[in-house]
């Protein structure tokens, strides 16, 4: 994969993470509106970064690995 492909992959991972976070937020809002507790807490949101390779160090390492 060339440098542009690697950058595009990072962008796609960020988009996937944003979609997942939006779904998690919607589920939490729905559960709260029904009088229930949230389904996703702080740890679940924090885990998204490592699951999608979008943390600073992970991105730098991924981009450098292609050189």
Biopython code that builds the backbone (N, CA, C, O; Angstrom):
import numpy as np
from Bio.PDB.StructureBuilder import StructureBuilder

atoms = [
    (1, "UNK", "N", (0.864, -1.165, 0.000)),
    (1, "UNK", "CA", (0.000, 0.000, 0.000)),
    (1, "UNK", "C", (0.913, 1.232, 0.000)),
    (1, "UNK", "O", (1.856, 1.312, 0.787)),
    (2, "UNK", "N", (0.628, 2.185, -0.884)),
    (2, "UNK", "CA", (1.447, 3.390, -0.941)),
    (2, "UNK", "C", (1.005, 4.392, 0.137)),
    (2, "UNK", "O", (0.055, 4.150, 0.882)),
    (3, "UNK", "N", (1.720, 5.515, 0.196)),
    (3, "UNK", "CA", (1.463, 6.517, 1.233)),
    (3, "UNK", "C", (0.031, 7.053, 1.175)),
    (3, "UNK", "O", (-0.607, 7.234, 2.212)),
    (4, "UNK", "N", (-0.472, 7.306, -0.034)),
    (4, "UNK", "CA", (-1.854, 7.795, -0.173)),
    (4, "UNK", "C", (-2.858, 6.743, 0.283)),
    (4, "UNK", "O", (-3.866, 7.070, 0.911)),
    (5, "UNK", "N", (-2.586, 5.501, -0.028)),
    (5, "UNK", "CA", (-3.468, 4.422, 0.407)),
    (5, "UNK", "C", (-3.489, 4.284, 1.916)),
    (5, "UNK", "O", (-4.541, 4.051, 2.510)),
    (6, "UNK", "N", (-2.324, 4.429, 2.537)),
    (6, "UNK", "CA", (-2.249, 4.348, 3.989)),
    (6, "UNK", "C", (-3.022, 5.504, 4.634)),
    (6, "UNK", "O", (-3.729, 5.312, 5.623)),
    (7, "UNK", "N", (-2.881, 6.697, 4.066)),
    (7, "UNK", "CA", (-3.615, 7.850, 4.593)),
    (7, "UNK", "C", (-5.118, 7.651, 4.422)),
    (7, "UNK", "O", (-5.893, 7.967, 5.324)),
    (8, "UNK", "N", (-5.527, 7.134, 3.280)),
    (8, "UNK", "CA", (-6.954, 6.874, 3.046)),
    (8, "UNK", "C", (-7.487, 5.840, 4.031)),
    (8, "UNK", "O", (-8.625, 5.941, 4.492)),
    (9, "UNK", "N", (-6.668, 4.855, 4.348)),
    (9, "UNK", "CA", (-7.083, 3.835, 5.318)),
    (9, "UNK", "C", (-7.323, 4.469, 6.687)),
    (9, "UNK", "O", (-8.305, 4.149, 7.357)),
    (10, "UNK", "N", (-6.437, 5.360, 7.100)),
    (10, "UNK", "CA", (-6.610, 6.042, 8.386)),
    (10, "UNK", "C", (-7.896, 6.856, 8.384)),
    (10, "UNK", "O", (-8.644, 6.835, 9.362)),
    (11, "UNK", "N", (-8.159, 7.569, 7.301)),
    (11, "UNK", "CA", (-9.396, 8.354, 7.203)),
    (11, "UNK", "C", (-10.610, 7.432, 7.287)),
    (11, "UNK", "O", (-11.585, 7.746, 7.970)),
    (12, "UNK", "N", (-10.550, 6.299, 6.597)),
    (12, "UNK", "CA", (-11.689, 5.370, 6.633)),
    (12, "UNK", "C", (-11.899, 4.817, 8.036)),
    (12, "UNK", "O", (-13.038, 4.614, 8.456)),
    (13, "UNK", "N", (-10.823, 4.573, 8.759)),
    (13, "UNK", "CA", (-10.943, 4.090, 10.133)),
    (13, "UNK", "C", (-11.565, 5.155, 11.031)),
    (13, "UNK", "O", (-12.356, 4.839, 11.920)),
    (14, "UNK", "N", (-11.207, 6.421, 10.796)),
    (14, "UNK", "CA", (-11.793, 7.511, 11.571)),
    (14, "UNK", "C", (-13.287, 7.626, 11.299)),
    (14, "UNK", "O", (-14.072, 7.858, 12.219)),
    (15, "UNK", "N", (-13.680, 7.465, 10.046)),
    (15, "UNK", "CA", (-15.103, 7.522, 9.686)),
    (15, "UNK", "C", (-15.865, 6.362, 10.333)),
    (15, "UNK", "O", (-16.966, 6.551, 10.849)),
    (16, "UNK", "N", (-15.288, 5.189, 10.305)),
    (16, "UNK", "CA", (-15.920, 4.030, 10.953)),
    (16, "UNK", "C", (-16.072, 4.272, 12.454)),
    (16, "UNK", "O", (-17.108, 3.956, 13.040)),
    (17, "UNK", "N", (-15.046, 4.825, 13.061)),
    (17, "UNK", "CA", (-15.108, 5.112, 14.493)),
    (17, "UNK", "C", (-16.201, 6.139, 14.797)),
    (17, "UNK", "O", (-16.940, 5.990, 15.770)),
    (18, "UNK", "N", (-16.304, 7.171, 13.972)),
    (18, "UNK", "CA", (-17.331, 8.190, 14.184)),
    (18, "UNK", "C", (-18.732, 7.591, 14.048)),
    (18, "UNK", "O", (-19.633, 7.935, 14.813)),
    (19, "UNK", "N", (-18.914, 6.701, 13.079)),
    (19, "UNK", "CA", (-20.220, 6.056, 12.908)),
    (19, "UNK", "C", (-20.551, 5.185, 14.116)),
    (19, "UNK", "O", (-21.686, 5.170, 14.593)),
    (20, "UNK", "N", (-19.557, 4.471, 14.598)),
    (20, "UNK", "CA", (-19.787, 3.615, 15.764)),
    (20, "UNK", "C", (-20.119, 4.454, 16.995)),
    (20, "UNK", "O", (-21.019, 4.110, 17.760)),
    (21, "UNK", "N", (-19.392, 5.553, 17.183)),
    (21, "UNK", "CA", (-19.658, 6.440, 18.315)),
    (21, "UNK", "C", (-21.052, 7.032, 18.218)),
    (21, "UNK", "O", (-21.753, 7.126, 19.226)),
    (22, "UNK", "N", (-21.467, 7.433, 17.027)),
    (22, "UNK", "CA", (-22.813, 7.988, 16.845)),
    (22, "UNK", "C", (-23.872, 6.957, 17.225)),
    (22, "UNK", "O", (-24.875, 7.292, 17.855)),
    (23, "UNK", "N", (-23.645, 5.715, 16.845)),
    (23, "UNK", "CA", (-24.583, 4.650, 17.213)),
    (23, "UNK", "C", (-24.621, 4.413, 18.707)),
    (23, "UNK", "O", (-25.685, 4.189, 19.284)),
    (24, "UNK", "N", (-23.461, 4.462, 19.330)),
    (24, "UNK", "CA", (-23.390, 4.273, 20.783)),
    (24, "UNK", "C", (-24.100, 5.415, 21.509)),
    (24, "UNK", "O", (-24.814, 5.186, 22.485)),
    (25, "UNK", "N", (-23.903, 6.645, 21.028)),
    (25, "UNK", "CA", (-24.578, 7.790, 21.625)),
    (25, "UNK", "C", (-26.092, 7.682, 21.471)),
    (25, "UNK", "O", (-26.848, 7.978, 22.396)),
    (26, "UNK", "N", (-26.519, 7.253, 20.283)),
    (26, "UNK", "CA", (-27.958, 7.105, 20.039)),
    (26, "UNK", "C", (-28.557, 6.042, 20.954)),
    (26, "UNK", "O", (-29.640, 6.228, 21.508)),
    (27, "UNK", "N", (-27.848, 4.934, 21.108)),
    (27, "UNK", "CA", (-28.335, 3.871, 22.004)),
    (27, "UNK", "C", (-28.423, 4.371, 23.437)),
    (27, "UNK", "O", (-29.403, 4.103, 24.132)),
    (28, "UNK", "N", (-27.412, 5.091, 23.878)),
    (28, "UNK", "CA", (-27.457, 5.640, 25.239)),
    (28, "UNK", "C", (-28.625, 6.607, 25.400)),
    (28, "UNK", "O", (-29.328, 6.563, 26.410)),
    (29, "UNK", "N", (-28.839, 7.473, 24.422)),
    (29, "UNK", "CA", (-29.953, 8.435, 24.492)),
    (29, "UNK", "C", (-31.294, 7.710, 24.526)),
    (29, "UNK", "O", (-32.191, 8.081, 25.284)),
    (30, "UNK", "N", (-31.421, 6.681, 23.706)),
    (30, "UNK", "CA", (-32.668, 5.912, 23.683)),
    (30, "UNK", "C", (-32.918, 5.242, 25.026)),
    (30, "UNK", "O", (-34.024, 5.305, 25.563)),
    (31, "UNK", "N", (-31.904, 4.610, 25.558)),
    (31, "UNK", "CA", (-32.063, 3.925, 26.850)),
    (31, "UNK", "C", (-32.427, 4.918, 27.953)),
    (31, "UNK", "O", (-33.268, 4.622, 28.801)),
    (32, "UNK", "N", (-31.797, 6.095, 27.946)),
    (32, "UNK", "CA", (-32.120, 7.092, 28.964)),
    (32, "UNK", "C", (-33.551, 7.591, 28.814)),
    (32, "UNK", "O", (-34.239, 7.823, 29.808)),
    (33, "UNK", "N", (-34.004, 7.758, 27.564)),
    (33, "UNK", "CA", (-35.374, 8.233, 27.349)),
    (33, "UNK", "C", (-36.414, 7.206, 27.790)),
    (33, "UNK", "O", (-37.564, 7.543, 28.068)),
    (34, "UNK", "N", (-35.984, 5.949, 27.849)),
    (34, "UNK", "CA", (-36.883, 4.880, 28.314)),
    (34, "UNK", "C", (-36.745, 4.647, 29.825)),
    (34, "UNK", "O", (-37.385, 3.756, 30.383)),
    (35, "UNK", "N", (-35.917, 5.446, 30.465)),
    (35, "UNK", "CA", (-35.749, 5.320, 31.908)),
    (35, "UNK", "C", (-34.729, 4.277, 32.326)),
    (35, "UNK", "O", (-34.670, 3.905, 33.498)),
    (36, "UNK", "N", (-33.933, 3.804, 31.393)),
    (36, "UNK", "CA", (-32.913, 2.795, 31.699)),
    (36, "UNK", "C", (-31.546, 3.455, 31.810)),
    (36, "UNK", "O", (-31.380, 4.634, 31.499)),
    (37, "UNK", "N", (-30.579, 2.678, 32.256)),
    (37, "UNK", "CA", (-29.208, 3.155, 32.314)),
    (37, "UNK", "C", (-28.564, 3.075, 30.937)),
    (37, "UNK", "O", (-29.089, 2.450, 30.016)),
    (38, "UNK", "N", (-27.421, 3.719, 30.827)),
    (38, "UNK", "CA", (-26.721, 3.724, 29.541)),
    (38, "UNK", "C", (-26.117, 2.355, 29.238)),
    (38, "UNK", "O", (-25.805, 1.584, 30.146)),
    (39, "UNK", "N", (-25.961, 2.071, 27.960)),
    (39, "UNK", "CA", (-25.360, 0.813, 27.515)),
    (39, "UNK", "C", (-23.849, 0.953, 27.373)),
    (39, "UNK", "O", (-23.111, -0.015, 27.558)),
    (40, "UNK", "N", (-23.390, 2.157, 27.044)),
    (40, "UNK", "CA", (-21.969, 2.391, 26.775)),
    (40, "UNK", "C", (-21.437, 3.472, 27.704)),
    (40, "UNK", "O", (-21.917, 4.606, 27.700)),
    (41, "UNK", "N", (-20.454, 3.110, 28.489)),
    (41, "UNK", "CA", (-19.823, 4.057, 29.394)),
    (41, "UNK", "C", (-18.536, 4.617, 28.805)),
    (41, "UNK", "O", (-18.213, 4.392, 27.639)),
    (42, "UNK", "N", (-17.821, 5.344, 29.629)),
    (42, "UNK", "CA", (-16.591, 6.008, 29.201)),
    (42, "UNK", "C", (-15.565, 5.025, 28.641)),
    (42, "UNK", "O", (-14.896, 5.325, 27.652)),
    (43, "UNK", "N", (-15.437, 3.857, 29.262)),
    (43, "UNK", "CA", (-14.451, 2.873, 28.792)),
    (43, "UNK", "C", (-14.762, 2.380, 27.380)),
    (43, "UNK", "O", (-13.853, 2.162, 26.579)),
    (44, "UNK", "N", (-16.043, 2.208, 27.080)),
    (44, "UNK", "CA", (-16.431, 1.745, 25.740)),
    (44, "UNK", "C", (-16.062, 2.776, 24.688)),
    (44, "UNK", "O", (-15.608, 2.423, 23.599)),
    (45, "UNK", "N", (-16.254, 4.052, 25.009)),
    (45, "UNK", "CA", (-15.905, 5.109, 24.061)),
    (45, "UNK", "C", (-14.387, 5.218, 23.912)),
    (45, "UNK", "O", (-13.885, 5.428, 22.807)),
    (46, "UNK", "N", (-13.665, 5.077, 25.009)),
    (46, "UNK", "CA", (-12.202, 5.165, 24.968)),
    (46, "UNK", "C", (-11.602, 4.021, 24.159)),
    (46, "UNK", "O", (-10.560, 4.197, 23.528)),
    (47, "UNK", "N", (-12.234, 2.862, 24.166)),
    (47, "UNK", "CA", (-11.720, 1.689, 23.451)),
    (47, "UNK", "C", (-11.770, 1.858, 21.936)),
    (47, "UNK", "O", (-11.028, 1.191, 21.215)),
    (48, "UNK", "N", (-12.625, 2.730, 21.454)),
    (48, "UNK", "CA", (-12.773, 2.947, 20.008)),
    (48, "UNK", "C", (-11.437, 3.348, 19.380)),
    (48, "UNK", "O", (-11.115, 2.911, 18.276)),
    (49, "UNK", "N", (-10.670, 4.171, 20.073)),
    (49, "UNK", "CA", (-9.398, 4.661, 19.537)),
    (49, "UNK", "C", (-8.462, 3.518, 19.164)),
    (49, "UNK", "O", (-7.890, 3.510, 18.074)),
    (50, "UNK", "N", (-8.307, 2.562, 20.059)),
    (50, "UNK", "CA", (-7.385, 1.458, 19.773)),
    (50, "UNK", "C", (-7.980, 0.451, 18.792)),
    (50, "UNK", "O", (-7.247, -0.164, 18.017)),
    (51, "UNK", "N", (-9.283, 0.281, 18.817)),
    (51, "UNK", "CA", (-9.929, -0.669, 17.906)),
    (51, "UNK", "C", (-9.845, -0.227, 16.455)),
    (51, "UNK", "O", (-9.854, -1.060, 15.549)),
    (52, "UNK", "N", (-9.765, 1.070, 16.229)),
    (52, "UNK", "CA", (-9.777, 1.596, 14.862)),
    (52, "UNK", "C", (-8.465, 2.252, 14.435)),
    (52, "UNK", "O", (-8.414, 2.926, 13.406)),
    (53, "UNK", "N", (-7.414, 2.059, 15.215)),
    (53, "UNK", "CA", (-6.086, 2.586, 14.870)),
    (53, "UNK", "C", (-6.139, 4.089, 14.578)),
    (53, "UNK", "O", (-5.613, 4.550, 13.565)),
    (54, "UNK", "N", (-6.779, 4.849, 15.477)),
    (54, "UNK", "CA", (-6.875, 6.286, 15.232)),
    (54, "UNK", "C", (-6.211, 7.117, 16.315)),
    (54, "UNK", "O", (-6.298, 8.345, 16.288)),
    (55, "UNK", "N", (-5.551, 6.476, 17.265)),
    (55, "UNK", "CA", (-4.792, 7.224, 18.256)),
    (55, "UNK", "C", (-3.530, 7.789, 17.612)),
    (55, "UNK", "O", (-3.044, 7.242, 16.622)),
    (56, "UNK", "N", (-3.008, 8.852, 18.152)),
    (56, "UNK", "CA", (-1.847, 9.525, 17.567)),
    (56, "UNK", "C", (-0.690, 8.570, 17.330)),
    (56, "UNK", "O", (-0.189, 8.470, 16.210)),
    (57, "UNK", "N", (-0.263, 7.873, 18.360)),
    (57, "UNK", "CA", (0.895, 6.979, 18.232)),
    (57, "UNK", "C", (0.648, 5.862, 17.222)),
    (57, "UNK", "O", (1.540, 5.510, 16.449)),
    (58, "UNK", "N", (-0.556, 5.309, 17.231)),
    (58, "UNK", "CA", (-0.885, 4.224, 16.306)),
    (58, "UNK", "C", (-0.857, 4.720, 14.857)),
    (58, "UNK", "O", (-0.375, 4.017, 13.969)),
    (59, "UNK", "N", (-1.362, 5.908, 14.623)),
    (59, "UNK", "CA", (-1.377, 6.459, 13.271)),
    (59, "UNK", "C", (0.050, 6.746, 12.800)),
    (59, "UNK", "O", (0.413, 6.412, 11.673)),
    (60, "UNK", "N", (0.849, 7.361, 13.658)),
    (60, "UNK", "CA", (2.243, 7.655, 13.276)),
    (60, "UNK", "C", (2.981, 6.361, 12.967)),
    (60, "UNK", "O", (3.690, 6.276, 11.965)),
    (61, "UNK", "N", (2.821, 5.360, 13.812)),
    (61, "UNK", "CA", (3.480, 4.067, 13.571)),
    (61, "UNK", "C", (3.009, 3.428, 12.272)),
    (61, "UNK", "O", (3.819, 2.897, 11.513)),
    (62, "UNK", "N", (1.709, 3.473, 12.013)),
    (62, "UNK", "CA", (1.145, 2.893, 10.787)),
    (62, "UNK", "C", (1.693, 3.586, 9.549)),
    (62, "UNK", "O", (2.051, 2.927, 8.573)),
    (63, "UNK", "N", (1.760, 4.909, 9.587)),
    (63, "UNK", "CA", (2.244, 5.655, 8.435)),
    (63, "UNK", "C", (3.750, 5.449, 8.224)),
    (63, "UNK", "O", (4.211, 5.379, 7.085)),
    (64, "UNK", "N", (4.498, 5.355, 9.297)),
    (64, "UNK", "CA", (5.946, 5.125, 9.186)),
    (64, "UNK", "C", (6.265, 3.730, 8.712)),
    (64, "UNK", "O", (7.281, 3.528, 8.048)),
    (65, "UNK", "N", (5.444, 2.775, 9.026)),
    (65, "UNK", "CA", (5.694, 1.381, 8.650)),
    (65, "UNK", "C", (5.704, 1.204, 7.121)),
    (65, "UNK", "O", (6.310, 0.264, 6.608)),
    (66, "UNK", "N", (5.048, 2.089, 6.417)),
    (66, "UNK", "CA", (4.967, 1.994, 4.971)),
    (66, "UNK", "C", (6.165, 2.574, 4.240)),
    (66, "UNK", "O", (6.225, 2.520, 3.012)),
    (67, "UNK", "N", (7.101, 3.118, 4.966)),
    (67, "UNK", "CA", (8.255, 3.750, 4.316)),
    (67, "UNK", "C", (9.379, 2.799, 4.116)),
    (67, "UNK", "O", (10.421, 3.179, 3.582)),
]
sb = StructureBuilder()
sb.init_structure("model")
sb.init_model(0)
sb.init_chain("A")
sb.init_seg("    ")
for serial, (resi, resn, name, xyz) in enumerate(atoms, 1):
    if name == "N":
        sb.init_residue(resn, " ", resi, " ")
    sb.init_atom(name, np.array(xyz, "f"), 0.0, 1.0, " ", f" {name:<3s}", serial, name[0])
structure = sb.get_structure()
